[in-house]
Amino acid sequence: MRTVLLALHLLSSPGNAREFPIGLFGVGLNVDLTEVADAGFTHILSASGRPEDQAALSQRARRTGLAFIGFPSPSISGKLGAVNASAWYLSDEPDVNGEDPAEIRRQASRVRSWDSRTPLILTVGAGARAADYAPSVDAVLVDWYPVPHLPLGGLGSEIAAAVAGVADKPVWAVVQAMDWRDYPQRDPNKPRTGRFPSLREMRFMAYHAVVNGAAGVFFFELRKRSRDGTTLLDLPEQWQALRTVAKELRVLSPFFAKGSAARLELAGLVGRSWSRSGRTLVVLLNPAAEPLPIPAEFLSGDYSAAFEGQRRTKDLFPDGVMQANRTLILLR
C-alpha cells in the first residue's frame, strides 16, 4: 500500500501534469484561483470576454501557476503583453450554431495575423463534425452533457468519433459540471429537466472520454449562471465532486501524457492501460445497464484500486462484478 501511495505522489508532480490539460470553464475575477489550482486544474477559461477582465484574470492565473485561455478580439490585439494567454478560444459549438467551416478559417486567419504564436482552440457539439473545423485550430474540444436525460457513455462516443476524424491534433473532452435547469431551454414545449451530475457520473464521463482518446479533460463550468455572483465554490457538495475528479486526473496525468497506451479488448467492459516508469495503470468502465464480470487478471493481488483506499481489487469487488456506470482505476 505504501508503494502505491508513493507512486501516486511522485506521479502528481506539477512539472509532469501540464502536458495533459485539466481545464475549467467559467472562471471569473471573483474566484479564488489558489483553490482552483489546489483542486488539480491546470487551465482556466475566462467567464468574461472583456479585454480588461481577461488581462486581470490572466495575470492572476500566471501568479497562481494556471494557464489562461482567453477570447480573441481586435481590441486585445494591441494588448498581448497584458493578456497572457496560453490559447485563444475561437468559437463555441460552430457546428450547433450553423457556422460554416470557411468562416471559422477566416476568423482563425484574422487572429493569427496579430498573434501567430498562441494556439487556437474551439469546441464542437458533435464529435463527427470535429474534422470540419480542426484544420483552423490547434486542438478541438468536444462537449456533451447527458445528465440526466441521456446515456452517460455519450461523451466518450463523441470523443471517439472526433479522434477518428482528427488524427493529427489533440482532442479534449468537456465534461458536464452543470445543471441544465440553470440555462434557457431551447424547446419550451418539452418538460423541464436537470440536475447536477453525481461524483460517480462525473468520474465515469471523464475516464470514459480518456479511454476513448481524449488528450485532456475540461469541465463546464464553475460559475452558476442562475445565481449572480455564485460559483460551485459556494456549493460544497458539488464543488467536492468536481474537485475529486479533477484531482484524480491530475495525479494520473503523467500516465495519460507520457505513458505507452493500449486499448483493452474486454467482453462488455471498456478499458485502456498505460505503462510508464515500470508502473501500469488500468482504467476499466462498465457502460452497460447491468453488472458485468471483471476479468480474472484484474482481480489478482498484483493490482490495487487507486483512490478507493488502495485496496486489492478482489477485496473491493468480492463478487467479481462491476455495477453499471462504475469506474475502476487500477495500479500495478
C-alpha positions as CSV (number, residue, x, y, z in Angstrom):
1,M,0.0,0.0,0.0
2,R,2.8,2.4,0.9
3,T,4.4,1.7,-2.6
4,V,1.1,2.6,-4.4
5,L,0.7,5.8,-2.4
6,L,4.3,6.9,-3.0
7,A,3.9,6.2,-6.8
8,L,0.8,8.3,-6.8
9,H,2.6,11.2,-5.0
10,L,5.5,11.1,-7.4
11,L,3.4,11.0,-10.5
12,S,1.4,14.0,-9.5
13,S,4.4,16.5,-9.6
14,P,3.4,19.7,-11.3
15,G,6.2,19.6,-13.8
16,N,4.6,16.5,-15.4
17,A,0.9,17.3,-15.3
18,R,0.8,20.2,-17.7
19,E,1.0,18.1,-20.8
20,F,-2.4,16.6,-20.1
21,P,-4.6,19.8,-19.6
22,I,-7.3,19.7,-16.9
23,G,-9.4,22.8,-17.5
24,L,-12.3,24.7,-16.0
25,F,-14.7,26.9,-17.9
26,G,-16.5,30.0,-16.5
27,V,-13.8,31.4,-14.1
28,G,-14.4,35.0,-13.1
29,L,-12.5,37.7,-11.4
30,N,-14.1,37.0,-8.0
31,V,-12.8,33.4,-7.9
32,D,-10.1,32.2,-5.5
33,L,-7.6,30.8,-8.1
34,T,-5.5,29.2,-5.4
35,E,-8.4,26.9,-4.6
36,V,-8.9,26.1,-8.3
37,A,-5.2,25.2,-8.6
38,D,-5.2,23.2,-5.5
39,A,-8.1,21.2,-6.9
40,G,-5.9,19.9,-9.7
41,F,-6.8,22.2,-12.5
42,T,-4.1,23.4,-14.9
43,H,-6.1,25.7,-17.2
44,I,-8.9,28.1,-16.8
45,L,-11.2,29.8,-19.3
46,S,-12.4,33.3,-18.6
47,A,-16.1,33.9,-17.8
48,S,-15.7,37.3,-19.4
49,G,-14.6,38.4,-22.9
50,R,-13.9,42.0,-21.9
51,P,-10.2,42.7,-22.5
52,E,-9.7,44.4,-19.1
53,D,-11.2,41.4,-17.3
54,Q,-9.1,39.0,-19.3
55,A,-5.9,40.9,-18.6
56,A,-6.6,41.0,-14.9
57,L,-7.5,37.3,-14.7
58,S,-4.6,36.2,-16.9
59,Q,-2.1,37.9,-14.7
60,R,-3.6,36.4,-11.5
61,A,-3.6,33.0,-13.2
62,R,0.0,33.3,-14.1
63,R,0.9,34.1,-10.5
64,T,-1.1,31.0,-9.3
65,G,0.6,28.7,-11.9
66,L,-2.5,28.3,-14.0
67,A,-2.6,28.6,-17.8
68,F,-5.2,31.1,-19.1
69,I,-7.4,30.6,-22.1
70,G,-9.0,33.8,-23.4
71,F,-11.3,35.1,-26.1
72,P,-9.6,36.9,-29.0
73,S,-10.9,40.3,-30.2
74,P,-9.5,43.2,-32.2
75,S,-9.2,45.2,-29.0
76,I,-6.9,42.6,-27.5
77,S,-4.5,42.6,-30.5
78,G,-2.6,45.6,-29.1
79,K,-2.5,44.3,-25.6
80,L,-0.9,40.9,-25.9
81,G,1.6,41.8,-23.2
82,A,-1.3,42.4,-20.8
83,V,-3.4,39.3,-21.7
84,N,-1.1,36.4,-21.0
85,A,-3.0,33.7,-22.9
86,S,-1.8,30.1,-23.5
87,A,-4.6,29.7,-26.1
88,W,-7.4,31.6,-27.7
89,Y,-10.9,30.2,-27.7
90,L,-12.0,30.8,-31.2
91,S,-15.6,29.5,-31.3
92,D,-18.1,27.7,-29.2
93,E,-20.1,24.9,-31.0
94,P,-19.9,26.3,-34.5
95,D,-21.5,23.1,-35.8
96,V,-24.5,23.6,-33.5
97,N,-24.8,27.3,-34.3
98,G,-24.6,26.7,-38.1
99,E,-21.2,28.4,-38.7
100,D,-19.6,27.4,-41.9
101,P,-16.1,26.0,-41.6
102,A,-14.9,28.6,-44.1
103,E,-15.9,31.3,-41.8
104,I,-14.0,29.7,-38.9
105,R,-11.0,29.6,-41.2
106,R,-11.3,33.3,-41.8
107,Q,-11.6,34.0,-38.1
108,A,-8.5,32.0,-37.4
109,S,-6.6,33.8,-40.1
110,R,-7.6,37.2,-38.6
111,V,-6.4,36.2,-35.2
112,R,-3.2,34.7,-36.5
113,S,-2.5,38.0,-38.3
114,W,-1.9,39.7,-35.0
115,D,-0.9,36.7,-32.9
116,S,0.9,34.0,-34.8
117,R,2.3,32.2,-31.7
118,T,-0.7,31.5,-29.5
119,P,-2.6,28.2,-30.2
120,L,-6.2,28.4,-31.3
121,I,-8.9,26.0,-29.9
122,L,-12.7,25.6,-30.3
123,T,-15.4,23.3,-29.1
124,V,-17.8,21.3,-31.2
125,G,-21.0,19.7,-30.0
126,A,-20.8,16.6,-32.2
127,G,-17.6,14.6,-32.5
128,A,-18.2,13.7,-36.1
129,R,-18.0,17.4,-37.0
130,A,-14.6,17.9,-35.5
131,A,-12.9,17.1,-38.7
132,D,-14.7,20.0,-40.4
133,Y,-13.2,22.6,-38.1
134,A,-9.9,21.1,-37.0
135,P,-7.9,22.5,-39.9
136,S,-8.4,26.0,-38.5
137,V,-7.2,25.3,-34.9
138,D,-4.5,23.5,-32.9
139,A,-6.8,21.5,-30.7
140,V,-10.5,20.6,-30.7
141,L,-12.8,20.2,-27.7
142,V,-16.0,18.2,-27.7
143,D,-18.8,18.8,-25.2
144,W,-21.7,16.5,-24.4
145,Y,-23.8,17.0,-21.3
146,P,-26.1,13.9,-20.9
147,V,-27.2,14.1,-17.2
148,P,-30.0,13.3,-16.5
149,H,-31.7,12.6,-19.9
150,L,-29.1,10.7,-22.0
151,P,-26.8,7.7,-21.5
152,L,-23.5,8.6,-19.7
153,G,-21.5,7.0,-22.5
154,G,-22.4,9.7,-25.0
155,L,-19.4,11.9,-24.3
156,G,-16.9,9.0,-24.8
157,S,-18.7,8.1,-28.0
158,E,-18.4,11.6,-29.3
159,I,-14.7,11.7,-28.3
160,A,-14.1,8.5,-30.2
161,A,-15.7,10.0,-33.3
162,A,-13.7,13.2,-33.1
163,V,-10.4,11.3,-32.6
164,A,-11.1,9.2,-35.6
165,G,-11.7,12.3,-37.8
166,V,-8.9,14.4,-36.3
167,A,-5.9,12.2,-36.4
168,D,-3.2,14.8,-36.2
169,K,-4.5,17.2,-33.4
170,P,-5.4,16.8,-29.8
171,V,-9.0,16.2,-28.9
172,W,-10.1,17.4,-25.4
173,A,-13.3,16.4,-23.6
174,V,-15.6,18.8,-21.9
175,V,-17.3,17.1,-19.0
176,Q,-20.7,18.2,-17.6
177,A,-20.4,20.0,-14.3
178,M,-23.6,21.9,-14.6
179,D,-27.4,21.6,-14.1
180,W,-29.5,22.1,-17.3
181,R,-32.1,24.0,-15.2
182,D,-29.6,26.9,-14.9
183,Y,-29.8,27.6,-18.6
184,P,-32.6,28.6,-21.1
185,Q,-34.5,25.7,-22.5
186,R,-34.4,25.6,-26.3
187,D,-37.7,23.9,-26.7
188,P,-40.2,25.3,-24.1
189,N,-42.7,22.6,-25.0
190,K,-40.6,19.8,-23.5
191,P,-40.7,19.0,-19.8
192,R,-38.1,20.9,-17.8
193,T,-35.4,18.5,-16.6
194,G,-32.0,18.7,-15.0
195,R,-29.7,18.1,-12.0
196,F,-26.0,18.4,-11.2
197,P,-24.1,15.2,-12.0
198,S,-23.1,13.0,-9.1
199,L,-19.4,12.2,-8.4
200,R,-19.9,8.7,-9.8
201,E,-21.4,10.1,-13.1
202,M,-18.7,12.8,-13.4
203,R,-15.9,10.2,-12.9
204,F,-17.4,7.9,-15.5
205,M,-17.8,10.6,-18.1
206,A,-14.2,11.9,-17.6
207,Y,-12.5,8.5,-17.6
208,H,-14.7,7.1,-20.4
209,A,-13.5,10.1,-22.5
210,V,-9.9,9.4,-21.7
211,V,-10.3,5.7,-22.5
212,N,-11.7,6.8,-25.9
213,G,-8.8,9.0,-26.7
214,A,-9.2,12.4,-25.0
215,A,-5.8,14.0,-24.6
216,G,-7.2,16.4,-21.9
217,V,-10.3,17.0,-19.9
218,F,-12.1,20.2,-19.2
219,F,-15.2,20.8,-17.1
220,F,-18.2,23.1,-17.8
221,E,-18.5,25.2,-15.7
222,L,-17.5,27.0,-12.4
223,R,-20.0,29.9,-12.4
224,K,-23.6,29.3,-11.5
225,R,-25.4,31.3,-14.2
226,S,-28.8,31.1,-12.5
227,R,-27.4,32.9,-9.4
228,D,-25.4,36.1,-10.0
229,G,-22.0,36.0,-8.3
230,T,-22.3,32.4,-7.3
231,T,-19.9,29.6,-8.3
232,L,-19.5,26.0,-7.5
233,L,-17.1,27.1,-4.7
234,D,-20.2,28.3,-2.9
235,L,-21.9,24.8,-3.2
236,P,-19.6,22.5,-1.2
237,E,-21.2,19.2,-2.3
238,Q,-21.0,20.0,-6.0
239,W,-17.5,21.5,-5.7
240,Q,-16.2,18.5,-3.8
241,A,-17.5,16.1,-6.5
242,L,-15.8,18.2,-9.2
243,R,-12.6,18.6,-7.2
244,T,-12.3,14.9,-6.5
245,V,-12.4,14.0,-10.2
246,A,-10.0,16.8,-11.2
247,K,-7.5,15.9,-8.5
248,E,-7.5,12.3,-9.6
249,L,-6.9,13.2,-13.2
250,R,-4.0,15.5,-12.2
251,V,-2.4,12.7,-10.2
252,L,-2.7,10.3,-13.2
253,S,-1.9,12.8,-15.9
254,P,1.7,11.7,-16.4
255,F,0.4,8.3,-17.5
256,F,-2.0,9.9,-19.9
257,A,0.5,12.4,-21.2
258,K,3.7,10.2,-21.4
259,G,2.6,6.6,-20.9
260,S,2.6,3.9,-23.5
261,A,-1.2,3.3,-24.1
262,A,-3.0,0.2,-25.2
263,R,-6.7,-0.4,-25.7
264,L,-8.0,-3.4,-23.8
265,E,-10.2,-5.9,-25.5
266,L,-12.9,-6.9,-23.0
267,A,-16.3,-8.5,-23.0
268,G,-18.7,-5.8,-22.1
269,L,-16.4,-3.6,-20.1
270,V,-14.2,-1.0,-21.8
271,G,-10.7,0.0,-20.8
272,R,-7.2,1.1,-21.6
273,S,-3.9,0.6,-20.0
274,W,-0.8,2.9,-19.7
275,S,2.7,1.9,-18.8
276,R,5.3,4.3,-17.6
277,S,8.4,4.1,-15.4
278,G,7.9,0.5,-14.5
279,R,4.3,1.1,-13.4
280,T,1.0,0.1,-15.2
281,L,-2.3,2.0,-14.9
282,V,-5.5,0.3,-16.0
283,V,-8.9,2.1,-16.3
284,L,-11.9,-0.1,-16.6
285,L,-15.5,1.1,-17.0
286,N,-18.9,-0.6,-17.2
287,P,-21.1,1.3,-19.8
288,A,-23.8,-1.4,-19.7
289,A,-27.1,-1.1,-17.8
290,E,-26.3,-4.3,-15.8
291,P,-23.4,-5.5,-13.7
292,L,-20.6,-7.2,-15.6
293,P,-17.8,-9.5,-14.5
294,I,-14.3,-8.2,-14.0
295,P,-11.7,-10.2,-15.9
296,A,-9.7,-12.6,-13.6
297,E,-6.4,-10.9,-14.4
298,F,-7.5,-7.7,-12.8
299,L,-8.8,-9.4,-9.6
300,S,-5.3,-10.7,-8.8
301,G,-3.2,-9.5,-6.0
302,D,-0.9,-7.6,-8.4
303,Y,-3.4,-4.7,-8.7
304,S,-4.6,-2.2,-6.2
305,A,-7.6,0.0,-6.7
306,A,-6.4,3.6,-6.6
307,F,-8.5,6.3,-4.8
308,E,-10.5,3.7,-3.0
309,G,-8.3,3.0,0.0
310,Q,-5.7,1.4,-2.2
311,R,-7.4,-1.9,-1.6
312,R,-6.8,-5.0,-3.6
313,T,-9.4,-5.4,-6.4
314,K,-10.7,-8.7,-5.1
315,D,-11.3,-7.2,-1.7
316,L,-13.2,-4.2,-3.2
317,F,-15.2,-6.5,-5.5
318,P,-15.6,-9.8,-3.6
319,D,-18.3,-10.9,-6.1
320,G,-16.1,-10.1,-9.1
321,V,-18.5,-7.8,-10.9
322,M,-18.7,-4.1,-11.6
323,Q,-22.0,-2.2,-11.3
324,A,-23.4,-0.1,-14.2
325,N,-21.6,3.2,-14.9
326,R,-18.9,2.2,-12.4
327,T,-15.2,3.3,-12.9
328,L,-12.3,1.2,-11.7
329,I,-8.7,2.6,-11.6
330,L,-6.0,0.0,-11.0
331,L,-2.3,0.4,-10.4
332,R,0.4,-2.3,-10.5
